[in-house]
Amino acid sequence: MAQTTLYEVAERAGVSLATASRVLNGSTRQVGEELRVRVLHAAQELRYTANGPAQAMARGHSNTVGLLVGDIADPYFTQIAAGVIAAADQHGLTVTMGTTGREAAQEVRLLAGFRSQRARGVIMVGSRFSGAEASDELAAEVAAYQDVGGHVVLISQPTGDLPVVEIANHRLAAELAGELVALGHREFAVLAGPDDLLTATDRFAGFLSGLESRGVVVPPDRMVHGAFDREGGRQAMAELLGRTRDPGCVFAVNDVMALGAMAAIRDAGLVPGEDVAIAGFDDIPTLADVLPGLTTVRLPLRDAGRHAVELLVAGDEADERREVTGNVVLRQSTALS
C-alpha cells in the first residue's frame, strides 16, 4: 500500500500544503489551534508518518539551491541568476542551475531531479504557462517536493500558495504605453510573443490597456505573435512589415524580441527610430551597445534574484509575495522628429 503523502493530508484537512507542512514537519511558525487540530486529525485518519529526511531538509540541513531558468543565453535570466548566486553565497548556499528551454515538461523534469537530489530549495524563474495540463503537472511535482521538505520560490506569476517575487508586467507595460502616447505617438503595433506564456500575455494586455485608457486602439492586423526570443522578434517584425510599411510605434514584449525586430527593420531597408519607432521591455545590459538607444522598461533583475533567495532561506516564515517594479526609460528609438 502506497504511503500517504503530505499533499493528501492537506487535502483531507482542507488546508494549504504549507500549513500542513508547518504542523507536521516541525516548523517554528505558529499555526492556529483549529487548523493544527484539523491537520493532526487528518494525519491520524490517513495514518500519515512524517518523513525524517524531510524534516531535516526543512530545518535547512542542505546547502544546495536549484535555479531553473528559461534560457541562460537570454540576458534577462543571466541578470536574475547573478542576483541569486550573489545572495546565495552570502547565506553559504551553493547554486545549481538548470535550463528549461521555456518548456513546461522540462521544468517539471528538472524540479523532480532537484527533489531526488534533496536540494534545500528551488527557485523557478520565468513565466508560467496558461495550459491547464502544464499547471496540473507542475503543481503535482511541487507538492511532491514539498512533501519531502523542499521549498519552492517563484520569480514569476503567483501559483497556488507558493512564495513569489512578482514583476509588475501589466502595470509597467501600461505605463510605457502612456509615455509613448505622451510623446505624440498615435498609431501602434505589438510583437506579442507566445499566446500561452503569461509574462508575454501580461505585458501585451497591459500595453493595450494603457493605450485604450488614452483612446488609442491597435488594429488586429498589427498584433503579431511569435517566439519569445530574438529570432521570434525578427520573424514577427518581418511579418508585420509584409502587412504595412508604416506600422507606427512597435512594442515588442521583451528586449531580445525588440533587437530581432530592429534587424528585420534594417533588412527591409528601413531605419529603426526614424522610419519605424520601436520599444522593448526589461532593459537588458546589451542595450548599452545598441543604436539607436532602445526605449524600454528597466527592471531591477538582480534584486529579484536576491528577494527570491531571501524568501527561500526564510522557509515557512516567508512572505507570500514580493513585487518588483521598474520604470520607463525613453530613448532615441521612439523619438519623434
C-alpha positions as CSV (number, residue, x, y, z in Angstrom):
1,M,0.0,0.0,0.0
2,A,1.4,3.4,-1.0
3,Q,2.5,5.7,1.8
4,T,0.2,8.7,2.5
5,T,1.6,11.9,1.3
6,L,1.6,15.3,2.9
7,Y,-0.5,16.6,0.0
8,E,-3.2,14.1,0.8
9,V,-3.2,15.2,4.5
10,A,-3.5,18.8,3.4
11,E,-6.4,18.0,1.1
12,R,-8.2,16.0,3.8
13,A,-7.8,18.8,6.3
14,G,-8.8,21.4,3.9
15,V,-5.6,23.5,4.4
16,S,-2.7,24.5,2.2
17,L,0.3,22.3,1.7
18,A,2.4,24.9,3.5
19,T,0.1,24.8,6.6
20,A,0.2,21.0,6.8
21,S,4.0,21.1,6.5
22,R,4.2,23.6,9.4
23,V,2.2,21.3,11.6
24,L,3.8,18.0,10.8
25,N,7.4,18.9,9.7
26,G,8.5,20.8,12.8
27,S,8.3,24.4,11.6
28,T,8.7,27.2,14.2
29,R,6.0,29.2,12.5
30,Q,2.8,29.2,14.6
31,V,-0.4,27.7,13.2
32,G,-3.8,28.4,14.6
33,E,-5.1,25.8,17.0
34,E,-8.2,25.0,14.9
35,L,-6.0,24.4,11.8
36,R,-3.4,22.4,13.8
37,V,-6.1,20.1,15.2
38,R,-7.6,19.6,11.7
39,V,-4.2,18.6,10.3
40,L,-3.4,16.3,13.1
41,H,-6.8,14.6,12.8
42,A,-6.3,14.2,9.1
43,A,-2.9,12.7,9.5
44,Q,-4.2,10.3,12.1
45,E,-7.1,9.2,9.9
46,L,-4.8,8.7,6.9
47,R,-2.0,7.1,9.1
48,Y,0.5,9.6,7.8
49,T,4.1,9.1,9.0
50,A,6.3,12.2,8.9
51,N,9.4,11.7,6.8
52,G,12.6,12.1,8.9
53,P,14.8,13.3,6.0
54,A,12.1,15.7,5.0
55,Q,12.1,17.3,8.5
56,A,15.9,17.5,8.3
57,M,15.7,19.3,5.0
58,A,13.0,21.6,6.3
59,R,15.4,22.7,9.0
60,G,18.0,23.6,6.4
61,H,20.4,20.7,6.5
62,S,21.2,21.0,2.8
63,N,23.2,23.9,1.3
64,T,22.2,23.3,-2.3
65,V,19.7,25.5,-4.1
66,G,18.3,24.7,-7.5
67,L,17.8,27.5,-10.0
68,L,15.5,26.9,-13.0
69,V,15.7,29.5,-15.8
70,G,14.1,29.6,-19.3
71,D,17.2,30.3,-21.3
72,I,20.6,31.1,-19.8
73,A,21.6,32.8,-23.1
74,D,18.9,35.4,-22.5
75,P,20.3,38.4,-20.6
76,Y,17.0,38.7,-18.6
77,F,17.8,35.3,-17.0
78,T,21.5,35.9,-16.6
79,Q,20.9,39.1,-14.6
80,I,18.4,37.3,-12.3
81,A,20.9,34.4,-11.9
82,A,23.6,36.8,-10.9
83,G,21.4,38.2,-8.2
84,V,20.5,34.7,-7.0
85,I,24.2,33.5,-6.9
86,A,25.4,36.6,-5.0
87,A,22.7,36.3,-2.4
88,A,23.1,32.6,-2.0
89,D,26.8,33.0,-1.4
90,Q,26.0,35.4,1.5
91,H,24.0,32.6,3.1
92,G,26.6,29.8,2.5
93,L,24.5,28.2,-0.2
94,T,25.6,26.6,-3.5
95,V,23.5,27.2,-6.6
96,T,23.0,24.5,-9.3
97,M,21.3,25.7,-12.4
98,G,19.0,24.0,-14.9
99,T,17.6,25.4,-18.2
100,T,14.0,24.7,-19.2
101,G,14.0,26.0,-22.7
102,R,10.7,27.6,-21.7
103,E,9.1,24.1,-21.9
104,A,6.7,23.1,-19.2
105,A,7.6,19.4,-19.3
106,Q,11.3,20.1,-19.0
107,E,10.6,22.4,-16.0
108,V,8.7,19.5,-14.3
109,R,11.6,17.1,-15.0
110,L,14.2,19.4,-13.6
111,L,12.2,20.0,-10.5
112,A,11.9,16.3,-10.0
113,G,15.6,16.0,-10.3
114,F,16.3,18.6,-7.6
115,R,13.8,16.7,-5.4
116,S,15.7,13.5,-5.8
117,Q,19.0,15.3,-5.0
118,R,17.5,16.6,-1.8
119,A,18.2,20.2,-2.7
120,R,17.2,22.6,0.1
121,G,15.0,24.6,-2.2
122,V,14.4,25.6,-5.8
123,I,13.9,29.0,-7.3
124,M,11.9,28.8,-10.5
125,V,12.4,31.8,-12.8
126,G,10.2,32.5,-15.8
127,S,6.7,32.8,-17.0
128,R,4.0,30.3,-16.1
129,F,2.2,28.6,-18.9
130,S,-1.6,29.1,-19.4
131,G,-2.4,25.4,-20.2
132,A,-4.3,23.5,-17.5
133,E,-2.3,20.3,-18.1
134,A,1.1,22.1,-17.6
135,S,-0.2,23.7,-14.5
136,D,-1.5,20.5,-13.0
137,E,1.7,18.6,-13.7
138,L,3.8,21.3,-12.1
139,A,1.5,21.5,-9.1
140,A,1.8,17.8,-8.6
141,E,5.6,17.9,-8.7
142,V,5.8,20.9,-6.4
143,A,3.6,19.1,-3.9
144,A,5.8,16.1,-4.1
145,Y,8.9,18.2,-3.5
146,Q,7.3,20.0,-0.5
147,D,6.3,16.6,0.8
148,V,9.9,15.8,1.3
149,G,10.6,19.2,3.0
150,G,11.8,21.2,0.0
151,H,11.0,24.9,-0.5
152,V,9.9,26.3,-3.9
153,V,10.1,30.1,-4.7
154,L,8.9,31.6,-7.9
155,I,10.1,34.7,-9.8
156,S,7.0,34.8,-12.0
157,Q,3.3,34.9,-11.7
158,P,1.7,33.7,-8.5
159,T,0.9,29.9,-8.5
160,G,-1.1,28.4,-5.6
161,D,0.3,29.5,-2.2
162,L,4.0,29.4,-3.2
163,P,6.1,32.4,-2.2
164,V,6.6,34.6,-5.3
165,V,8.7,37.5,-6.5
166,E,6.2,39.0,-8.9
167,I,7.3,41.5,-11.6
168,A,4.7,44.2,-12.3
169,N,4.5,43.4,-16.0
170,H,0.9,44.5,-16.7
171,R,1.2,47.9,-14.9
172,L,4.6,48.7,-16.3
173,A,3.6,47.9,-19.8
174,A,0.6,50.2,-19.4
175,E,2.9,53.0,-18.1
176,L,5.1,52.5,-21.2
177,A,2.1,52.9,-23.4
178,G,1.1,56.1,-21.6
179,E,4.6,57.6,-22.0
180,L,4.6,56.8,-25.8
181,V,1.2,58.4,-26.3
182,A,2.5,61.5,-24.3
183,L,5.4,61.7,-26.8
184,G,2.9,62.1,-29.6
185,H,2.6,58.5,-31.0
186,R,-0.9,57.6,-32.1
187,E,-0.5,54.5,-34.2
188,F,0.9,51.3,-32.7
189,A,1.7,47.7,-33.4
190,V,2.6,44.9,-31.0
191,L,5.0,42.0,-31.3
192,A,3.1,40.0,-28.6
193,G,5.2,36.9,-28.0
194,P,3.7,33.4,-27.4
195,D,0.0,33.4,-26.6
196,D,0.4,30.8,-23.8
197,L,3.3,32.5,-22.0
198,L,1.9,34.5,-19.1
199,T,4.7,37.1,-19.0
200,A,4.1,37.8,-22.7
201,T,0.3,38.0,-22.3
202,D,0.5,40.2,-19.2
203,R,2.7,42.7,-21.0
204,F,0.6,42.6,-24.1
205,A,-2.6,43.1,-22.2
206,G,-1.1,45.9,-20.1
207,F,0.2,47.8,-23.1
208,L,-3.2,47.6,-24.9
209,S,-4.9,48.7,-21.6
210,G,-2.6,51.7,-21.3
211,L,-3.4,52.7,-24.9
212,E,-7.1,52.1,-24.6
213,S,-7.3,54.3,-21.5
214,R,-6.0,57.1,-23.7
215,G,-8.3,56.5,-26.6
216,V,-5.9,54.5,-28.8
217,V,-6.8,51.1,-30.3
218,V,-4.4,48.7,-32.0
219,P,-5.9,47.1,-35.1
220,P,-5.9,43.3,-35.0
221,D,-3.7,43.1,-38.1
222,R,-1.0,45.0,-36.2
223,M,-0.7,42.4,-33.5
224,V,1.7,39.6,-34.3
225,H,2.6,36.6,-32.0
226,G,6.0,34.9,-32.2
227,A,8.7,33.2,-30.2
228,F,9.9,35.0,-27.0
229,D,13.4,35.4,-28.4
230,R,15.5,37.4,-30.9
231,E,14.5,35.2,-33.9
232,G,10.9,35.4,-32.9
233,G,11.1,39.1,-32.9
234,R,12.8,39.2,-36.3
235,Q,10.2,36.9,-37.8
236,A,7.2,38.7,-36.2
237,M,8.6,42.1,-37.4
238,A,9.1,40.8,-41.0
239,E,5.5,39.5,-41.0
240,L,4.3,42.9,-39.7
241,L,6.2,44.8,-42.4
242,G,4.7,42.4,-45.0
243,R,1.3,43.8,-44.0
244,T,2.3,47.5,-43.8
245,R,5.5,49.5,-44.3
246,D,4.3,52.1,-41.8
247,P,3.3,50.2,-38.6
248,G,3.6,53.2,-36.3
249,C,5.3,52.7,-33.0
250,V,6.1,49.0,-32.4
251,F,6.1,47.5,-28.9
252,A,8.0,44.2,-28.5
253,V,7.1,42.4,-25.2
254,N,10.8,41.9,-24.4
255,D,14.1,43.4,-25.4
256,V,15.5,40.4,-27.2
257,M,12.4,40.4,-29.5
258,A,12.9,44.1,-30.0
259,L,16.5,43.5,-31.1
260,G,15.4,40.9,-33.6
261,A,12.8,43.3,-34.8
262,M,15.4,46.1,-35.3
263,A,17.3,43.7,-37.5
264,A,14.2,42.9,-39.6
265,I,13.6,46.7,-40.0
266,R,17.1,47.1,-41.4
267,D,16.7,44.1,-43.6
268,A,13.7,45.8,-45.1
269,G,15.7,48.9,-46.0
270,L,14.3,51.0,-43.2
271,V,15.9,52.7,-40.3
272,P,14.9,51.9,-36.7
273,G,13.9,55.0,-34.7
274,E,13.5,57.0,-37.9
275,D,11.2,55.1,-40.3
276,V,9.8,52.8,-37.6
277,A,9.7,53.6,-33.9
278,I,10.2,50.6,-31.5
279,A,10.2,49.9,-27.8
280,G,11.0,46.8,-25.7
281,F,10.8,45.7,-22.1
282,D,13.5,44.6,-19.5
283,D,16.5,47.0,-20.2
284,I,18.9,44.1,-20.6
285,P,22.6,45.1,-20.3
286,T,23.4,44.5,-24.0
287,L,21.2,47.6,-24.9
288,A,24.2,49.7,-24.0
289,D,25.7,48.7,-27.4
290,V,22.6,49.2,-29.5
291,L,22.0,52.1,-31.8
292,P,19.6,53.8,-31.7
293,G,19.1,53.5,-28.0
294,L,16.1,51.4,-27.3
295,T,13.1,52.7,-25.3
296,T,12.2,50.1,-22.7
297,V,11.1,49.3,-19.2
298,R,14.0,49.0,-16.7
299,L,13.7,46.2,-14.2
300,P,15.9,45.6,-11.2
301,L,16.5,41.9,-12.1
302,R,19.4,41.3,-9.7
303,D,17.2,42.5,-6.9
304,A,14.5,40.0,-8.0
305,G,17.1,37.2,-7.6
306,R,18.1,38.5,-4.1
307,H,14.5,38.6,-3.0
308,A,13.9,35.0,-4.1
309,V,16.9,33.8,-2.0
310,E,15.6,35.7,1.0
311,L,12.2,34.0,0.6
312,L,13.8,30.6,0.2
313,V,16.0,31.0,3.3
314,A,13.0,32.1,5.3
315,G,11.3,28.8,4.5
316,D,7.9,28.5,6.2
317,E,8.4,32.1,7.6
318,A,8.5,33.5,4.0
319,D,6.2,36.3,2.9
320,E,3.7,35.1,0.3
321,R,4.5,37.7,-2.2
322,R,7.0,40.5,-3.1
323,E,6.5,42.8,-6.0
324,V,9.4,44.1,-8.1
325,T,8.7,47.2,-10.1
326,G,10.6,49.3,-12.5
327,N,10.5,52.4,-14.6
328,V,10.1,53.5,-18.2
329,V,13.3,54.6,-20.0
330,L,12.7,56.7,-23.1
331,R,15.5,56.6,-25.7
332,Q,16.0,57.5,-29.4
333,S,14.2,54.5,-30.9
334,T,10.9,56.2,-30.1
335,A,11.8,59.8,-30.5
336,L,9.7,61.9,-32.9
337,S,11.5,64.1,-35.4
